[in-house]
Every structure is written in C-alpha cells, then in structure tokens.
Amino acid sequence: MSEHRERVAAIRANLEKVILGKPLAVYHLMIGLLAGGHVLMEDVPGVGKTTLARALALTVDGQFSRIQFTPDLLPADILGVSIYSAETQRFDFRKGPIFANILLADEINRASPRTQSALLQAMGEADATVDGETYALPNPFLVIATQNPVEYHGTYPLPEAQLDRFLLQTSLGYPSQEVEVDMLFDQAQTHPLETLTSRVTGAQVLELQKEVQAVKVERSVAQYIVSLVEASRHHSALAVGASPRGSISLFRSSRARAYLEGRDFALPDDVKAMAVATLAHRLSLNVKSRYAGVTSSQVVEELLRQTPVPA
C-alpha cells in the first residue's frame, strides 16, 4: 500500500512542477487517472490545458498520441483506415492515433460534430470499429480533451452523448500575478516539460485503479449519489438531468477522491467535493435558464444544498 501511495505522490509532484498554482486542476486530472475516466478541460486559450495533458502523458510511461482537432478533420484521421495492399491482395488496417494509452484531443470542439462522434465508442467501450471490424484499445486508455469556450469563433458545441462520456470536467483559469511572474522565470531557459521523467508504467496505473475499485462505499452514500442525480431530472432550470452514467461517474470519482485522501472508504464529503465537476457538464439548461444567466454548476450546488446528507 505504501508503495502505491508513493506512486500517487510522484505523479502529483510531476504535474505540479509544470502547472503552478492550480492544485484543483491537477487534483481532478489525478481523479480521472485513478478512476479510469476521461477528463474534459475547458478554458480560454493559453492557460496551460495542453501542457497539463502532456505532463501526465510524460509521467505515465505508455503510448501517447495527440490529435489537433480542426474543422477539416475526418473520423478516419482518428480511428485509422484500411488500405489495400497489392502484395497481399487484401486490405490492411492502419491504426489511427486513438490507439494509445493517453490520447490528447486538443481543441476538440473545433471539429465538426460528425468527427467528434468518432470518439463515442472508444470512450464508452474502449474499442473502435472500422469497416465492420472491432479493435480493442490499449489498457489503460485515457482521453484528455481540451476545448475553448463555445462563444469563441470556430467552435462547435460537443454532443450531449459525448459530454456524458467524460468522467469530469475541470478548468484552470488565469494564474495569480505572483504565480505568473514565477512562470516567466521557470520558462526563461527551458520549459518544465523538458525535465519531466516517467514515474509509473501503464501496468502500475492499472494496479492503482484496482485499489480505487476496492474503496468501500456504504449503501447510504450510494443512495445519496442517486438522490442527487434523480433530483437533477426534476429541476425546473433543466431541460435534461443527469443519466445513470452520471450516478456511476460520481460513484467512481468519489472513490478516487477517498483514495487520494488516504482512506479506503468513501464519505458524503467525497460526493459533495466531486459533484460539480462530475455532474455539471451532463446537465442541459432550458431556454429560460440560459437567458437568465443560470449555470449548470449553480444548479448542482443548489441540489447539494437541498438533498439530505446521510449521517
């Protein structure tokens, strides 16, 4: 157990070397890695979304791929393509960049919805189907997607079905003045990414994920999760509430948080701490709420205040 804890601490230390003053974003990325779930990072350009994703890829000694999403990107550019070989007189499948342990989907909302949807099966089932053949993806498989706010020029909103497949959504925000000054000096000669070394293997990540799956959850805590999710389906500000996948994701992220906090059991506090990051991006506001300036995060916070917490 102590060896596993040391690995977790080493991963976290590596990430915090690169992204200064953003412990919550690092924490959320750790949750995604330990829970085996995909992470969506939304923020304005230039605050370090891609850098944080690359730092995790360098920390985990596995296969890494990066896809720069653009309006002309096609599904075959992600999944791969079958090419006819004159020598063998058959079609040979050439795997696309999705066949990796860690996939960085950079600026994912700049591609068309058709191309974005190419990730759905991979994110939900850890395999990809091309020309009627299904291919298993490497294990572990983690998608870290970055996107700019939908108000920015040249962006497309992600389909609800795809948003639902991200375990959680996080953001970085602008650094404080003091941190930004430190950043200038840290990058004056070399970028911190150039000094990172891998701290864990893919097999060791799977071991950590198994430990997280062993974290105990009392039935009352699970009922609390379901009550929160069910309440979202009846909230007056929402057109669509969270699905059962939302309940499962909050269950998984709560166990991962308990593990990060050094416990082998989850508490209602873990659920409350992860509720906004895990549920907000799954909720669809109705037209009236959008015009009133209500956010899905505010709705989740209201649900947390209204839903009774188990003793």
Backbone bond lengths (Angstrom), bond angles and torsions (degrees), N, CA, C in turn:
res aa  C-N    CA-C-N  psi(-1)  N-CA   C-N-CA  omega(-1)  CA-C   N-CA-C  phi
1 M - - - 1.467 - - 1.523 110.89 -
2 S 1.359 117.39 -44.26 1.462 120.20 -178.86 1.519 110.79 -62.75
3 E 1.340 116.14 -35.73 1.458 119.77 178.50 1.532 110.71 -63.25
4 H 1.321 116.11 -40.89 1.462 120.29 179.01 1.529 110.74 -66.51
5 R 1.322 116.22 -39.80 1.470 119.71 178.30 1.534 110.71 -62.46
6 E 1.315 115.61 -38.00 1.468 119.74 178.90 1.523 110.57 -64.86
7 R 1.328 117.15 -37.10 1.462 120.27 177.45 1.524 111.17 -64.42
8 V 1.331 116.12 -43.19 1.462 120.09 178.78 1.526 110.13 -61.47
9 A 1.323 116.78 -44.17 1.464 120.76 179.11 1.521 111.13 -63.23
10 A 1.332 117.58 -36.90 1.462 121.16 179.64 1.523 111.16 -67.54
11 I 1.328 117.01 -40.33 1.473 120.46 177.58 1.524 109.71 -62.15
12 R 1.309 115.55 -46.73 1.469 120.26 -177.79 1.529 110.99 -63.36
13 A 1.319 116.62 -42.15 1.468 120.50 -179.71 1.522 110.68 -63.21
14 N 1.327 116.83 -39.03 1.455 120.55 178.78 1.530 110.95 -61.57
15 L 1.313 116.66 -45.33 1.458 120.51 -178.43 1.526 111.49 -66.36
16 E 1.323 116.40 -38.81 1.466 119.56 -177.77 1.523 112.57 -73.72
17 K 1.333 117.67 -15.60 1.468 120.04 172.62 1.525 111.12 -67.66
18 V 1.323 115.57 -31.10 1.463 121.15 -172.48 1.525 111.79 -93.84
19 I 1.318 116.99 -41.22 1.465 121.70 -178.41 1.518 108.23 -109.00
20 L 1.316 116.24 106.53 1.464 121.65 -176.38 1.525 110.59 -87.32
21 G 1.320 116.07 139.42 1.456 121.23 171.65 1.514 115.61 69.69
22 K 1.340 118.32 18.44 1.465 121.08 179.40 1.531 109.82 -128.72
23 P 1.328 117.36 61.18 1.475 119.55 -176.13 1.522 113.33 -64.18
24 L 1.341 118.47 -31.98 1.459 119.75 -177.68 1.524 111.29 -68.39
25 A 1.337 118.06 -41.85 1.457 120.80 178.20 1.526 110.59 -63.27
26 V 1.337 116.70 -41.43 1.468 120.70 176.77 1.528 109.94 -62.95
27 Y 1.318 116.10 -42.81 1.465 122.33 179.66 1.528 110.49 -59.29
28 H 1.329 116.40 -45.87 1.463 120.55 -179.72 1.526 111.61 -64.43
29 L 1.315 117.05 -38.41 1.459 119.68 178.18 1.528 110.27 -66.44
30 M 1.321 117.23 -36.85 1.459 121.26 174.73 1.527 110.94 -62.95
31 I 1.320 116.58 -40.92 1.470 121.24 177.82 1.522 109.61 -58.95
32 G 1.337 116.15 -46.62 1.457 120.27 179.88 1.517 112.11 -60.00
33 L 1.330 116.71 -43.70 1.463 120.98 -179.21 1.520 111.05 -64.13
34 L 1.333 117.41 -46.16 1.458 121.13 -175.98 1.521 112.07 -72.38
35 A 1.330 116.93 -33.30 1.462 120.46 -179.82 1.522 112.18 -85.12
36 G 1.334 117.07 -7.85 1.458 120.30 -179.07 1.516 112.47 70.47
37 G 1.331 116.49 34.75 1.462 120.88 -178.42 1.513 111.93 -120.23
38 H 1.319 115.71 158.53 1.455 121.69 -177.98 1.528 110.54 -84.53
39 V 1.332 115.88 151.48 1.465 121.82 -173.66 1.522 109.62 -124.44
40 L 1.333 115.28 133.45 1.461 122.26 176.16 1.521 108.42 -110.40
41 M 1.333 116.20 126.31 1.468 121.02 177.51 1.521 109.09 -113.90
42 E 1.323 115.76 116.35 1.463 120.22 179.24 1.521 109.46 -113.26
43 D 1.320 115.81 128.56 1.463 120.28 177.38 1.519 108.75 -171.78
44 V 1.312 115.32 172.16 1.459 120.63 178.16 1.523 109.28 -68.44
45 P 1.336 118.72 158.11 1.467 120.83 -179.61 1.528 112.04 -62.90
46 G 1.326 115.39 146.41 1.459 120.95 169.66 1.510 117.11 90.26
47 V 1.350 118.75 6.48 1.464 118.66 -177.43 1.532 112.73 -97.08
48 G 1.347 117.72 -3.46 1.462 119.31 173.44 1.512 115.53 114.15
49 K 1.331 118.50 15.22 1.470 120.29 -178.97 1.528 110.90 -60.85
50 T 1.315 116.06 -51.63 1.464 120.44 -178.72 1.522 110.94 -65.30
51 T 1.312 117.31 -38.66 1.467 121.30 -179.97 1.522 111.22 -61.45
52 L 1.328 116.91 -42.17 1.462 120.57 179.95 1.527 110.61 -65.47
53 A 1.321 117.09 -40.89 1.463 120.40 178.56 1.526 110.77 -64.86
54 R 1.318 117.55 -42.58 1.465 121.21 178.87 1.527 110.41 -65.29
55 A 1.329 116.90 -34.83 1.464 119.96 179.24 1.523 110.88 -63.69
56 L 1.325 117.10 -40.35 1.460 119.27 177.90 1.522 110.72 -66.32
57 A 1.326 116.68 -39.68 1.463 120.47 179.35 1.525 111.27 -62.64
58 L 1.318 117.07 -38.19 1.464 120.66 178.34 1.527 111.31 -72.36
59 T 1.322 116.51 -29.25 1.467 121.16 -178.82 1.523 111.45 -73.02
60 V 1.329 116.24 -36.43 1.465 121.36 178.90 1.529 108.11 -94.68
61 D 1.304 116.64 121.25 1.459 121.51 -178.32 1.528 109.49 -78.60
62 G 1.306 115.82 81.18 1.452 121.54 179.98 1.512 109.90 -146.48
63 Q 1.316 115.77 -176.88 1.456 119.99 179.52 1.522 109.97 -77.76
64 F 1.316 116.50 130.80 1.464 122.45 -177.16 1.519 109.90 -120.82
65 S 1.322 115.98 137.01 1.468 121.47 175.04 1.514 109.28 -132.72
66 R 1.310 114.68 148.87 1.459 120.01 176.29 1.525 108.60 -128.40
67 I 1.313 115.54 132.32 1.459 121.72 175.61 1.515 107.78 -117.94
68 Q 1.320 116.53 120.56 1.462 121.42 174.92 1.530 107.25 -88.92
69 F 1.320 116.19 106.96 1.455 120.06 -176.61 1.532 109.99 -75.24
70 T 1.313 115.25 130.49 1.464 123.11 179.45 1.525 108.22 -136.16
71 P 1.336 118.00 163.31 1.467 119.65 -178.49 1.523 114.39 -59.72
72 D 1.340 118.42 -26.49 1.460 120.03 -177.39 1.534 112.84 -96.57
73 L 1.323 117.90 7.89 1.460 121.09 178.68 1.529 110.01 -68.70
74 L 1.330 116.86 138.63 1.458 122.29 -178.72 1.531 110.51 -111.08
75 P 1.343 118.35 156.85 1.474 120.10 176.98 1.521 113.08 -54.29
76 A 1.340 117.58 -37.18 1.468 120.60 179.72 1.520 111.89 -63.93
77 D 1.337 117.30 -26.93 1.460 120.61 177.50 1.525 111.44 -68.17
78 I 1.323 116.63 -18.95 1.457 122.20 -179.64 1.523 111.20 -98.29
79 L 1.322 115.69 -49.32 1.461 120.97 -172.43 1.520 113.12 -84.03
80 G 1.315 117.15 -34.95 1.446 121.78 -173.59 1.520 110.21 116.85
81 V 1.318 116.05 -179.84 1.461 120.09 -173.83 1.526 109.57 -149.30
82 S 1.340 116.06 149.43 1.468 121.65 175.10 1.521 108.79 -92.47
83 I 1.311 116.45 126.95 1.465 122.37 -177.22 1.536 108.65 -119.91
84 Y 1.322 114.96 133.34 1.464 119.86 -178.87 1.524 110.14 -75.22
85 S 1.338 115.11 131.17 1.456 121.57 178.42 1.521 109.35 -105.46
86 A 1.330 116.15 122.98 1.460 119.93 179.43 1.524 111.15 -68.62
87 E 1.329 117.26 -28.54 1.462 120.72 -178.52 1.525 111.45 -70.31
88 T 1.326 116.33 -48.21 1.462 119.81 -177.55 1.523 112.07 -90.96
89 Q 1.356 116.53 -12.13 1.465 123.03 -177.97 1.530 111.66 56.00
90 R 1.320 114.57 43.06 1.460 120.37 174.98 1.525 108.44 -153.76
91 F 1.306 114.42 167.97 1.456 120.02 179.36 1.527 109.64 -86.84
92 D 1.327 115.43 129.01 1.463 121.72 176.63 1.521 109.24 -108.10
93 F 1.327 115.64 133.17 1.456 120.18 -179.07 1.523 110.48 -85.87
94 R 1.313 115.65 125.20 1.467 121.63 175.49 1.525 108.32 -105.32
95 K 1.311 115.26 113.31 1.461 120.78 -173.93 1.525 111.62 -64.30
96 G 1.326 114.80 141.92 1.456 120.93 176.23 1.518 111.34 -87.05
97 P 1.319 117.83 -178.93 1.468 121.53 -176.08 1.521 114.11 -67.25
98 I 1.346 117.70 -11.00 1.462 119.30 -179.79 1.525 111.71 -68.02
99 F 1.331 117.01 -18.90 1.464 120.76 -179.11 1.531 109.31 -83.36
100 A 1.323 114.59 78.53 1.462 122.13 -178.05 1.516 108.83 -151.20
101 N 1.321 116.14 163.59 1.464 119.79 175.80 1.520 111.31 -74.19
102 I 1.330 116.13 -42.35 1.457 121.21 178.30 1.517 108.17 -125.83
103 L 1.320 115.34 121.16 1.461 121.41 -179.50 1.518 109.01 -112.35
104 L 1.313 116.20 121.64 1.456 121.33 174.48 1.528 108.38 -95.62
105 A 1.320 115.74 110.17 1.463 121.49 176.63 1.529 106.98 -96.22
106 D 1.318 115.76 92.63 1.458 121.40 -170.65 1.527 110.94 -83.50
107 E 1.339 115.61 128.24 1.473 122.82 -178.73 1.533 110.11 52.23
108 I 1.312 114.67 55.00 1.456 121.48 -173.19 1.518 112.81 -59.98
109 N 1.324 117.41 -28.11 1.475 118.36 -177.08 1.525 113.21 -87.95
110 R 1.338 117.07 16.08 1.464 119.24 170.78 1.531 112.03 -94.05
111 A 1.319 116.91 -10.30 1.467 120.83 177.13 1.522 109.36 -91.20
112 S 1.317 115.65 161.64 1.464 120.81 -179.95 1.515 110.19 -68.52
113 P 1.328 118.32 156.14 1.467 120.93 177.88 1.525 113.03 -55.19
114 R 1.334 117.86 -34.91 1.471 120.90 179.18 1.526 110.98 -61.84
115 T 1.323 116.62 -41.48 1.459 119.72 179.50 1.529 110.97 -73.33
116 Q 1.328 116.95 -39.70 1.464 120.08 177.16 1.522 111.01 -57.68
117 S 1.334 116.54 -38.56 1.459 120.39 -176.36 1.526 112.49 -68.79
118 A 1.335 117.82 -13.38 1.458 120.42 177.47 1.524 111.36 -63.73
119 L 1.328 116.69 -19.50 1.459 120.77 -179.92 1.525 113.07 -85.51
120 L 1.332 118.12 -11.55 1.463 120.69 -170.56 1.523 112.68 -58.00
121 Q 1.313 116.90 -53.30 1.469 120.10 -178.14 1.519 110.84 -62.93
122 A 1.331 116.20 -42.92 1.462 120.01 -178.41 1.526 111.40 -61.15
123 M 1.327 117.14 -43.61 1.453 120.85 -177.84 1.522 112.03 -72.29
124 G 1.323 116.90 -31.66 1.455 119.81 -177.14 1.514 114.14 -87.86
125 E 1.347 116.92 -33.45 1.460 119.80 -171.51 1.528 113.79 -124.49
126 A 1.320 117.86 -1.79 1.473 122.82 178.98 1.521 112.34 60.32
127 D 1.329 116.85 33.92 1.451 121.06 171.04 1.521 109.01 -149.53
128 A 1.322 116.54 170.91 1.459 121.65 -177.30 1.522 108.79 -138.05
129 T 1.331 116.08 139.54 1.458 121.33 179.60 1.519 109.44 -112.26
130 V 1.330 115.65 124.03 1.462 122.49 179.23 1.527 108.06 -132.01
131 D 1.320 116.20 125.42 1.467 121.46 179.31 1.525 112.39 52.97
132 G 1.337 115.34 39.73 1.457 120.03 176.43 1.511 115.62 82.56
133 E 1.319 118.16 -6.44 1.462 122.31 178.18 1.532 109.70 -102.84
134 T 1.328 116.48 137.36 1.460 121.49 179.83 1.524 109.62 -105.15
135 Y 1.325 114.95 130.80 1.464 121.54 -177.39 1.524 108.91 -120.72
136 A 1.333 116.21 131.17 1.462 120.48 178.46 1.519 110.30 -74.31
137 L 1.319 116.40 142.42 1.453 121.95 176.79 1.530 109.85 -88.98
138 P 1.330 117.67 158.91 1.470 119.89 179.03 1.527 110.87 -60.03
139 N 1.317 115.22 156.64 1.463 121.81 178.40 1.533 108.42 -125.70
140 P 1.331 119.12 121.23 1.463 128.17 7.03 1.529 112.60 -76.26
141 F 1.352 113.96 157.39 1.460 120.83 176.70 1.527 108.09 -131.07
142 L 1.321 116.20 120.55 1.460 121.44 -176.22 1.521 109.78 -134.34
143 V 1.324 116.12 125.77 1.457 121.59 174.85 1.525 108.54 -100.06
144 I 1.316 115.49 124.66 1.464 121.31 171.40 1.521 106.20 -113.26
145 A 1.312 115.93 110.74 1.464 120.52 -177.01 1.512 109.95 -108.06
146 T 1.325 115.99 137.88 1.462 120.58 173.63 1.524 108.43 -112.83
147 Q 1.311 115.59 145.92 1.461 119.42 175.92 1.514 110.16 -147.32
148 N 1.331 114.27 150.64 1.453 120.64 174.30 1.527 108.47 -88.42
149 P 1.328 118.05 155.84 1.469 119.70 177.56 1.516 111.00 -54.36
150 V 1.335 116.65 145.30 1.464 121.18 -173.52 1.519 112.55 -64.66
151 E 1.330 117.32 -15.25 1.457 119.08 178.94 1.532 111.66 -74.12
152 Y 1.342 117.11 -14.31 1.456 119.65 -177.04 1.524 110.74 -75.00
153 H 1.318 115.34 149.20 1.460 121.25 -178.32 1.522 111.20 -63.13
154 G 1.335 115.81 137.27 1.457 120.78 175.00 1.511 114.77 81.68
155 T 1.335 118.13 20.34 1.460 120.78 178.91 1.522 110.33 -111.54
156 Y 1.336 115.27 151.85 1.460 122.93 175.91 1.529 108.07 -119.69
157 P 1.317 118.84 136.13 1.468 118.71 176.09 1.525 110.69 -65.11
158 L 1.333 116.42 140.20 1.459 120.31 178.42 1.531 109.72 -70.04
159 P 1.332 117.84 141.53 1.469 120.26 176.66 1.529 110.27 -60.90
160 E 1.344 115.85 147.44 1.463 120.35 -178.96 1.525 111.63 -57.58
161 A 1.344 116.57 -37.86 1.464 119.75 -178.93 1.520 111.54 -63.83
162 Q 1.323 116.36 -32.72 1.462 118.92 179.21 1.518 111.22 -78.00
163 L 1.316 117.79 -40.55 1.457 120.49 176.76 1.524 110.73 -57.13
164 D 1.328 115.83 -37.45 1.457 120.76 -177.17 1.517 112.18 -66.85
165 R 1.322 117.90 -18.11 1.460 121.15 -178.65 1.525 112.94 -88.86
166 F 1.315 117.70 -5.16 1.457 120.31 173.02 1.523 108.47 -86.09
167 L 1.313 116.13 128.58 1.457 120.14 179.17 1.519 110.67 -59.05
168 L 1.333 115.86 -43.33 1.461 119.48 -179.30 1.523 110.21 -154.58
169 Q 1.323 113.96 162.75 1.461 121.22 175.77 1.519 108.73 -122.27
170 T 1.320 116.19 138.08 1.451 120.95 179.60 1.519 109.60 -137.92
171 S 1.308 116.55 173.76 1.465 121.54 177.17 1.521 108.29 -149.25
172 L 1.328 115.40 163.85 1.458 119.88 -178.79 1.526 112.32 -103.90
173 G 1.307 117.11 -47.25 1.456 119.55 -176.33 1.516 111.36 77.45
174 Y 1.315 115.88 169.84 1.459 120.13 179.50 1.527 110.58 -72.58
175 P 1.334 117.88 144.50 1.469 120.14 177.22 1.525 110.97 -74.83
176 S 1.331 115.02 163.18 1.457 119.34 173.92 1.525 109.12 -70.26
177 Q 1.319 117.07 164.18 1.461 120.53 -179.70 1.529 111.35 -59.45
178 E 1.332 116.39 -42.43 1.465 120.10 -178.27 1.529 110.69 -63.37
179 V 1.327 116.69 -43.94 1.458 120.85 179.91 1.523 110.54 -66.30
180 E 1.338 116.82 -38.23 1.456 119.54 -178.94 1.529 111.30 -67.17
181 V 1.331 116.88 -34.87 1.468 120.15 175.38 1.529 109.97 -65.19
182 D 1.333 116.78 -44.51 1.472 120.19 177.14 1.528 110.68 -59.25
183 M 1.325 115.92 -36.79 1.458 121.11 -179.63 1.526 111.19 -62.72
184 L 1.314 116.42 -38.92 1.464 120.26 179.47 1.519 111.33 -60.36
185 F 1.331 116.51 -43.33 1.464 119.91 -179.06 1.533 111.46 -74.03
186 D 1.354 116.54 -35.82 1.465 119.71 -179.68 1.520 111.62 -63.56
187 Q 1.317 116.85 -31.15 1.458 120.81 -177.02 1.535 112.58 -104.96
188 A 1.333 116.53 14.08 1.463 120.03 -177.27 1.527 111.79 -67.01
189 Q 1.323 117.69 -35.71 1.459 121.74 -178.27 1.526 112.01 -108.10
190 T 1.336 116.37 -53.81 1.466 121.27 179.79 1.526 108.87 -135.90
191 H 1.314 115.50 158.51 1.461 120.06 177.03 1.524 108.39 -82.63
192 P 1.339 118.86 140.43 1.476 120.62 179.82 1.522 113.85 -55.56
193 L 1.328 117.93 -27.42 1.458 120.27 178.51 1.527 112.23 -59.76
194 E 1.339 115.68 -30.74 1.460 119.59 -176.51 1.527 112.79 -69.63
195 T 1.325 116.43 -16.68 1.468 119.87 -178.15 1.526 112.65 -100.95
196 L 1.342 117.62 -3.97 1.461 120.03 -177.66 1.526 111.17 -75.24
197 T 1.317 115.26 143.78 1.459 121.61 173.63 1.522 108.59 -125.90
198 S 1.317 117.25 155.63 1.462 120.65 179.91 1.531 109.57 -67.06
199 R 1.328 115.38 140.93 1.459 120.99 -178.57 1.523 112.67 -114.77
200 V 1.325 117.63 -21.01 1.463 121.13 179.15 1.527 109.04 -141.04
201 T 1.326 115.35 156.37 1.456 120.97 174.49 1.523 109.27 -96.43
202 G 1.326 115.65 169.09 1.455 119.43 176.60 1.514 111.61 -61.01
203 A 1.332 117.47 -38.77 1.464 121.22 178.97 1.530 111.05 -63.76
204 Q 1.330 116.99 -37.03 1.466 120.04 178.53 1.522 111.64 -70.63
205 V 1.328 117.25 -32.38 1.461 120.23 174.41 1.523 110.11 -62.73
206 L 1.332 117.06 -41.92 1.464 120.73 178.20 1.531 110.85 -62.32
207 E 1.324 117.64 -36.52 1.463 121.13 177.18 1.531 110.64 -64.03
208 L 1.330 116.15 -42.57 1.467 119.91 177.79 1.527 110.60 -63.08
209 Q 1.319 116.71 -41.35 1.460 120.20 179.72 1.525 111.45 -63.36
210 K 1.337 117.70 -36.11 1.464 120.58 177.03 1.524 111.06 -65.56
211 E 1.338 116.82 -37.20 1.460 119.47 177.31 1.528 110.96 -64.77
212 V 1.338 116.32 -38.71 1.465 119.86 178.01 1.527 110.23 -64.48
213 Q 1.330 116.48 -38.76 1.466 120.25 179.52 1.523 112.13 -66.01
214 A 1.328 116.82 -18.75 1.463 120.82 179.08 1.520 112.56 -88.67
215 V 1.335 118.39 -4.40 1.468 121.23 178.28 1.525 108.97 -64.13
216 K 1.316 116.83 130.85 1.465 121.91 -175.73 1.537 110.93 -78.62
217 V 1.319 115.25 142.36 1.461 121.90 176.11 1.519 108.17 -130.76
218 E 1.333 116.97 116.81 1.465 120.33 177.10 1.521 109.86 -64.95
219 R 1.331 115.36 151.17 1.466 119.55 -179.13 1.528 111.57 -61.37
220 S 1.335 117.27 -32.47 1.470 120.07 179.42 1.530 110.79 -65.90
221 V 1.341 116.62 -34.14 1.467 120.06 177.90 1.524 109.70 -71.21
222 A 1.324 117.08 -40.20 1.469 120.34 176.60 1.527 110.58 -63.12
223 Q 1.334 116.44 -38.41 1.470 120.17 177.65 1.522 110.78 -64.94
224 Y 1.317 116.84 -35.70 1.467 121.90 176.48 1.527 110.56 -62.20
225 I 1.319 116.66 -41.75 1.465 121.36 177.86 1.522 110.38 -61.29
226 V 1.329 116.15 -48.66 1.465 120.42 -178.17 1.528 110.73 -65.15
227 S 1.324 117.64 -36.75 1.472 120.60 179.13 1.524 110.89 -63.59
228 L 1.334 116.91 -41.43 1.468 120.72 177.56 1.529 111.06 -61.45
229 V 1.327 115.35 -46.63 1.462 119.75 -177.52 1.517 110.96 -67.11
230 E 1.335 116.60 -42.15 1.460 119.55 -179.69 1.523 111.19 -64.77
231 A 1.333 117.27 -36.82 1.460 120.64 178.83 1.522 111.53 -62.98
232 S 1.333 117.22 -30.46 1.470 119.91 179.10 1.526 111.34 -66.44
233 R 1.328 116.73 -26.04 1.467 120.40 -177.65 1.520 112.30 -75.80
234 H 1.325 116.75 -10.82 1.472 120.61 -178.62 1.526 112.03 -120.01
235 H 1.326 117.46 8.06 1.463 120.18 -176.74 1.521 109.80 -74.53
236 S 1.317 116.07 137.29 1.468 121.33 -174.53 1.524 113.31 -67.78
237 A 1.338 118.36 -19.95 1.464 120.71 -178.16 1.521 112.50 -86.60
238 L 1.327 117.39 -7.57 1.460 120.40 -171.56 1.526 112.43 -111.10
239 A 1.326 114.72 140.68 1.461 120.22 171.10 1.519 109.79 -84.19
240 V 1.345 116.90 -37.08 1.458 122.42 178.56 1.527 108.54 -138.79
241 G 1.330 116.36 130.34 1.457 120.82 177.09 1.515 111.20 -89.53
242 A 1.322 115.57 -168.94 1.458 121.04 -178.40 1.525 110.54 -78.05
243 S 1.323 116.22 147.25 1.461 122.76 -179.79 1.533 109.65 -89.39
244 P 1.347 117.58 174.20 1.467 119.12 174.10 1.535 112.75 -56.82
245 R 1.342 117.26 -27.15 1.465 118.70 175.10 1.529 110.26 -62.74
246 G 1.326 116.86 -29.98 1.458 120.25 175.27 1.515 111.66 -64.61
247 S 1.344 116.62 -41.51 1.467 120.39 176.98 1.518 110.77 -61.90
248 I 1.330 116.03 -45.51 1.467 120.38 -179.58 1.522 110.71 -62.68
249 S 1.328 116.65 -41.47 1.466 120.46 -179.01 1.523 111.44 -66.40
250 L 1.339 117.34 -40.62 1.463 119.87 178.53 1.524 110.42 -67.32
251 F 1.319 117.11 -35.68 1.461 121.84 175.31 1.529 110.61 -60.84
252 R 1.336 116.21 -46.73 1.457 121.12 -178.51 1.527 112.11 -67.86
253 S 1.322 116.58 -44.81 1.467 119.28 -178.23 1.533 111.16 -68.22
254 S 1.341 117.75 -31.34 1.469 120.50 177.93 1.530 110.46 -67.88
255 R 1.330 116.71 -39.94 1.470 119.36 176.80 1.526 111.17 -65.03
256 A 1.352 116.02 -40.12 1.460 118.76 179.20 1.523 110.96 -64.33
257 R 1.327 117.01 -38.67 1.471 119.44 178.54 1.525 110.73 -65.89
258 A 1.327 116.73 -42.34 1.464 119.51 177.77 1.532 110.53 -58.23
259 Y 1.332 116.15 -41.38 1.465 120.38 178.94 1.526 110.88 -64.21
260 L 1.326 117.01 -42.75 1.463 120.29 178.34 1.527 111.77 -63.58
261 E 1.333 115.77 -29.73 1.461 119.94 179.74 1.525 111.95 -84.73
262 G 1.346 116.76 3.00 1.458 120.30 175.22 1.509 114.88 86.76
263 R 1.343 117.73 18.51 1.457 121.00 179.97 1.524 111.13 -113.21
264 D 1.338 116.34 154.51 1.463 120.56 174.35 1.530 110.57 -105.12
265 F 1.316 117.19 19.15 1.463 122.76 176.63 1.521 108.70 -145.29
266 A 1.325 115.83 146.65 1.467 121.15 -178.57 1.524 110.59 -95.43
267 L 1.328 115.10 148.61 1.455 122.80 179.16 1.529 110.33 -119.22
268 P 1.333 117.84 162.35 1.471 119.40 172.19 1.525 112.76 -55.15
269 D 1.337 117.33 -30.16 1.468 120.48 177.75 1.521 111.46 -61.81
270 D 1.325 117.72 -33.85 1.470 120.78 176.98 1.526 110.11 -66.22
271 V 1.318 115.59 -40.86 1.470 120.30 178.62 1.529 110.10 -63.08
272 K 1.317 116.03 -46.93 1.468 120.12 -179.00 1.531 111.61 -63.40
273 A 1.333 116.09 -37.79 1.467 119.99 -178.52 1.521 112.08 -68.30
274 M 1.345 117.71 -29.97 1.460 121.27 -174.95 1.529 113.18 -102.50
275 A 1.324 118.56 -4.46 1.463 121.10 -172.15 1.525 112.98 -62.09
276 V 1.326 118.13 -47.60 1.466 120.53 -176.73 1.526 110.52 -65.06
277 A 1.324 117.16 -48.37 1.464 120.44 -177.77 1.525 111.92 -64.80
278 T 1.327 116.93 -30.33 1.464 120.45 -175.06 1.522 113.01 -91.10
279 L 1.338 118.04 -30.39 1.459 120.07 -172.74 1.528 114.89 -105.97
280 A 1.331 118.01 -31.45 1.468 120.08 -169.10 1.526 113.04 -57.95
281 H 1.333 117.74 -41.28 1.467 119.41 -176.21 1.523 112.47 -73.21
282 R 1.330 117.58 -9.41 1.467 121.19 -179.95 1.527 112.19 -90.57
283 L 1.308 117.42 -10.48 1.460 121.59 -173.87 1.524 111.12 -92.73
284 S 1.323 116.05 141.17 1.469 121.71 178.03 1.523 108.64 -112.25
285 L 1.322 115.42 114.98 1.467 120.10 178.89 1.517 110.13 -72.62
286 N 1.332 116.30 148.08 1.462 118.72 173.89 1.525 109.74 -80.19
287 V 1.311 115.88 170.64 1.471 120.97 -173.52 1.528 111.25 -60.49
288 K 1.310 117.07 -43.51 1.469 121.28 -178.64 1.525 111.17 -59.88
289 S 1.324 116.89 -42.49 1.468 120.61 -178.55 1.521 111.50 -68.75
290 R 1.346 116.21 -38.91 1.469 118.83 178.89 1.515 111.20 -62.27
291 Y 1.339 116.93 -43.35 1.464 119.95 179.78 1.528 111.44 -68.89
292 A 1.319 117.07 -26.35 1.466 120.71 179.43 1.522 112.05 -82.18
293 G 1.335 117.35 -4.23 1.456 120.88 178.54 1.514 114.63 82.47
294 V 1.322 118.02 14.70 1.461 121.54 177.97 1.528 109.09 -72.60
295 T 1.312 117.26 142.01 1.463 121.33 176.70 1.531 109.70 -111.67
296 S 1.325 115.56 155.48 1.460 119.41 179.30 1.534 111.36 -65.87
297 S 1.327 117.43 -29.21 1.469 119.96 176.98 1.525 110.61 -64.71
298 Q 1.327 116.73 -39.55 1.463 120.45 177.15 1.524 111.32 -63.20
299 V 1.324 116.24 -37.03 1.463 120.04 178.75 1.526 110.11 -64.60
300 V 1.343 117.35 -44.55 1.469 119.94 179.22 1.524 110.51 -62.53
301 E 1.323 117.47 -40.87 1.464 120.50 178.73 1.526 110.99 -63.11
302 E 1.335 116.42 -36.67 1.468 119.79 176.46 1.528 110.89 -67.03
303 L 1.320 116.68 -40.76 1.466 120.30 177.58 1.525 110.81 -61.48
304 L 1.331 116.70 -38.41 1.467 120.27 178.39 1.524 111.15 -64.23
305 R 1.316 117.13 -36.65 1.473 120.14 178.89 1.522 111.49 -71.20
306 Q 1.315 118.02 -31.77 1.467 121.67 -173.09 1.532 113.20 -90.25
307 T 1.319 117.34 -24.69 1.471 120.20 -174.83 1.532 109.77 -86.35
308 P 1.348 117.31 125.20 1.462 120.03 179.85 1.525 112.00 -60.48
309 V 1.331 115.23 137.42 1.454 121.60 -179.36 1.529 109.06 -94.38
310 P 1.335 118.88 130.65 1.470 119.84 179.56 1.522 111.72 -64.61
311 A 1.300 115.36 145.47 1.479 120.09 -179.32 1.519 109.23 -71.81
